[in-house]
């Protein structure tokens, strides 16, 4: 168990909960599909980070680990769905259907899988090493298209608009992806640090977009006195 890992995971939880709450509040007011997809993805991010906090504080258990893997694998795809909806509604619907179908099989595989409890006692992060290959094979089906969509749309939006908040979102997503990649090469701290720094950078990009919206929003019409 790691005090540093618990603190980092708790920080990522707090930021992602705040981020998800703001985006969900926007969806409640405007009902845009990208806002719903992003709030779901960020909610999954918060759950994944919180399960890491529990594991680092009290140790991994099979139920906590299964919940962690069940939400951690598809969260990037959910965020990617939101990004695709921003630029093309029909493609967003197609990506949503793809993700739902893959998730159905993934959830069934996780539910029926036998967890290698020896892997749960190793140094952080355990990632998918405690599950058999027939479960782990699902992960790239979420993360690869989700990362391409999330990072690609942010880069495309910056290229079209030159608005820097898109860069913050894209860089944050890159940091999260890099942390996960390094963790696969036994750089154990990279996943947790990448999750915290990545979500913080993405949140900063979101806040900058809101500040810009306030500046560019037309002033209310003045009624004659």
GIGI-V612741 format. One record per run of one state. SS is the DSSP state (a for helix, b for strand, c for the rest). FROM is the first residue (numbers start at 0). LEN is the number of residues. If there is no record, write none. Layout:
SS & FROM & LEN
SS & FROM & LEN
This chain:
c & 0 & 2
a & 2 & 28
c & 30 & 2
a & 32 & 26
c & 58 & 3
a & 61 & 26
c & 87 & 1
a & 88 & 24
c & 112 & 6
a & 118 & 3
c & 121 & 11
a & 132 & 4
c & 136 & 2
a & 138 & 23
c & 161 & 2
a & 163 & 21
c & 184 & 5
a & 189 & 27
c & 216 & 9
